[in-house]
C-alpha cells in the first residue's frame, strides 16, 4: 500500500463525492455499502475454495468479511472457479 489515508480520501472524493476529510472508517463504510449492493444484485457469484474434499464433493471457503458468503449465497447462478 503506497497511498496515505489522505490520498485515498482524495480519490474517493474525486470518484464518489465523499468528503475530502473522510476517515478510513467513513470510506470503509461507504465501500462496504457500495459492494454489498453489487453482491446482492449480481446475477452470478465467483469464488474459489480454500479446501476441496473430492470424496465428499465439498468446498470449504474461509473468509473474514462476509463477501465470500455473499458471492455463493445470493446470486441466482453461482460459479466456483475451482471447477474449471
N, C-alpha and C positions, 0 to 999 in steps of 0.2 A: 504494500500500500504506500503509494508515494504522494497521496493528496492529504492535505491537512483538513481538519473539520471545517475550517473556513472556506477552503477550496470546494469541498463537497456542498456546503450550504449555498455557495455562489452558483454552482452548477444546477442545483435543484431550483434555485431562484430563476435562473435563465430558462430552464426547460419546463418547469411546472408552476412557476409563480409563487413558490414558497418564500417566506420572509428570508432575506439575506442573513438575518440573525438567528435562523433556525438552529436549534441544538441537535446533536446527534440523536437524541431521543425523539425530537419532533420529526426528524427525517425518517427514522426507523418506523415510526407510527404511520407516517404517510405512505411509505413504501409497502408496509405490511397491508394496509387497506387497499392500495392500488393492485398489488399482486394477488391478494386473496380474491378480489373481484374477478380478475382474469382467470384464476384457477377455477372458480365456481362456474363461470360462463364458458369454459373451454369445452370443445367437442371431443377432445382426445387428451389423454394423460400419458406422459412418457416417464418411465422410471427404470431403474436398474435394480439389482438385488445385491445385498451385502453377503448373503449366504444363500446358496441354492442347494436344495436337497432333492437329488434326482429320483431316488426310490419312492419318495412321498409326493413328488411333484410340487414341492413347497418353495416359496420365495420368502426370505426374511429380509425386511427392509428396516434399517435403523436410521433414525434421523432425530434432529433436535429442535426443529422449528415448526413442524406440522405440515410443511409443504409436500413432503412425500406422501402423506396420507391424503392430502387434497388432490394430488395427481392420480392416485389409484382409487379414490372413493367417489369423487364427483362426476368426472366425465362419463358420457354415455358409452364411448368406446375407449378402452384402456389398452395401452400397448406397453409391453415390458421390453426394454432394449436388449435384455439378455436372451430373448428368443430368436434373434436373427444371427 
